[in-house]
Amino acid sequence: MAKPAKSSFVCQACGATSTRWSGKCVACNEWNTIAEEANLAAVPGSGMTRALKGRAVALETLDVRTEEAPRIPTGIAELDRVTGGGIVPGSAILIGGEPGIGKSTLLLQLAASLANAGRSAVYFSGEEAAAQVRLRAERLGLTKSPVLLAAETNLTNIIATLEAGRRPDLVVIDSIQTLWADALDAAPGTVSQVRAATQSLIRFAKQSGSALLLVGHVTKDGQIAGPKVVEHMVDTVLYFEGDSGHPYRILRAVKNRFGASDEIGVFEMVGHGLAEVANPSELFLGDRDATAPGAAVFAGIEGTRPLLVEIQALVAPSKLGSPRRAAVGFDQNRLSMILAVLAARCGVSFAEHDVFLNVAGGLRITEPAADLVAAAALLSSFSGISLPMDEVYAGEISLSGAVRPAAHMTTRLREAQKLGFKRAIVPAAGELEVKSLKLKLTRISHLKALAEALGPCE
């Protein structure tokens, strides 16, 4: 009988394993990401030890009535919105974001808010010394909060500390890539270490009922570093987004087992930490210039929250053989599609022009309903005709040039009406509660109607 291999080769980008080393991973096609890792004993507390004989588990039917999961209010309204009403005890939350975006600041404010409300919060820092965390707490005015703090990266010590004292309501690990287990002969941050640490901590959270909040590093592509299985193991995945040139931060839920996904919370980085933004629509509209062409307002929706944001376009003659196409906060592929539809269906060609598209305020828009407003901004900049300041747009564009309806259109237009907008350009199809709206609606079925109003059309 062959003996099991003492080591395996694991891709540090996707977590795929192989029996031999190679320069390129066959699973994700990344180069120089495969590293040798030893196959040692299971990590204590991970539940991965092999039993000689299993035990039968109790089986249940689907008609058993289950109470709704209780929640712990965080005291931060925007965070409660993203998590679905608060943090569920025993749940595991993974939060990722660019370095310096404000992850540690938000988590320290969260821990202090729960501690001030009489709950137990433990903060383990693996990247900063305890003195550094205290300095941040002093800048945020949180030194009086009874948060329990430790600078520790050994997984066994962390588990032992949590099991020894009173069960904490919240456990913060900053960050999961810094932890290491004695039983694994691998460097901190490798796939095996991250997977083992995450599984051990989640197992503790499920057994004890403590809420677990993990901080994850991100790669250059903006994805959480480490094996993708970590995101499958946790209950909620949050991404902290923002532009270093803007003080605004977006906390976006991309996975949530206890609430709606794609919900967002809006924060502003100020001197005393992260402050909540009650009305983000006014924030993202900002100071607008009525005379400048190429600016249009999008009536969007993020999760359950209607959100108005300005889309800015610049179309300039190009002397390059291949004109530039750049988008910030907008999908580059959708921009290329809109330009192609305008050229093929409306006779407006941008082949000799550089095209730049920007979402004001550092917000990132992913929904297809922004197609119409992007086309309006592009046509406005191309023709030099300024769009009305009191007009909003929403609608999806198909490859045929048809304008398709977007979901929750009435909710979008009510938000626009509340902020003082008077007119809306919307798809001809789709139902609207016209009686509750005082906006002047212009319903179009094809993009050609918009092109004819803003520029030449063949």
C-alpha positions, 0 to 999 in steps of 0.5 A: 500500500502506497504511503500518502505524500508528505507534501502537496503543491498548492496554487496560492491564487485559486487553491488548486492542488497537484502532486508536482510543481509546475510553473503555470497553474492549470486551474486558473492559468496563473504563473509562479503561484504554486508552492509546496506545502506539507500535509501534516496533522489537522489543526487542533479545534478544526474538527478535521481529525479522523474518527475510527467510527462515525455516529448517526446524526438526527434527520429532520423534515422541511416542515419544522418551524424555525424562528427568525435568526436574532440580530445584534444591532450594531448602533451604526445604521448603515452597517445594519442596512448592509447586514440585513438588520444587524449581526446574527450571533454565531455568524461569520462575516468577511470584509475586504477592501483596498489598504487604507480604505478604512476597514480597521477604523470601521471595525474598531468603531463597531467593536466600541459601539457594541461594547458601549451597549453592554456587550462583549467585544474582543479585537485581535490585531495581527498587523498592528501592535496593541499600542498602535490600535490604542492610538487609532482609538484615541484619534477616534475618541474611543479610549473609554470603550470597554473593548478587549484587545490583543495583538496575536497571530497564533491560531491556537492561542486565539482559540484558547483565549476565546474559550477560557473567558466569558463568551464574547458577543463579537470577535474581530480578526484583523486580518485572517492572512496574518494567522498561522497554525502550529500544525501546518508547515507553511507561511502565514497567508498561504492557502493552507494557513488561511483555510485552516484558520478560517475553518477553526474560527468559524467552528468556534463561532458556530459552537459558542454563538459568538459573531465572527468578523474577519478582515481579508486582504485583496489582490490587485484585481480587487478580489479577496486574497486566498482560496475562494473557499473562504468566501463560501465558508462564511455567511456574509461577504462585504467589500469596502469600496472607495476612491483615495481621491474622495472621502466617501466609502461604499460598504457593499454586500456581495453575499448574505445568508441573512439578508439581501445581497448587493445592499450598500452602506455609505460612509464619509471619512472624517477626522473622527472616523467614518461617519454615516451618510443619511442621504447619499443621493445628494452626496453623489450629485454634488455641485453640478454645472448646468452649462457643461455638456456630457453630464446626466443623472442616473436614477439607480438602485442598490439593493433596496436603496434608490440612489441618484448619481451623476454620470460624466462623459467626455468625447474628444477628437483623437489623433491616435490610430486606436482611440482611447476608451476609459471608464471609472466606476462603469463596466468597460465592456458595457461602454464598448457595447453602448458605443457599438450600438450608437454607431450601428443603430443610430449612425453616431460613430465615435471611431475618431474620438477618445471616450472617457466615462466617469461615475461621480463620487467614486461609486461603482455602478454594475446594473444594466439600467445605467445604459441609457444614462451613459448613452445620454451623457456620451451623446451630450458630450459628442454634440455639445448640447447640455442636458437639463439639470432637472432630468433623470434617466434609467433604462437598459439598452439591447444590441438592437438599440431597443430600450428595455425597462428596469426593475423598481422603476417607480421607486427610482422615480420617487427618489428623483421626485423627492430631490426636486427633479421634474422630468425623466427619460424612461423606457416605453415598456414597463408598468409605472404608478403614474398617479403617485408621480408628478414627474414629466415622463418621456417614454422612448422605445429605441435609442434612436429617439434620444440620438435624434434629440441630441445629435445628428442621426443618419 
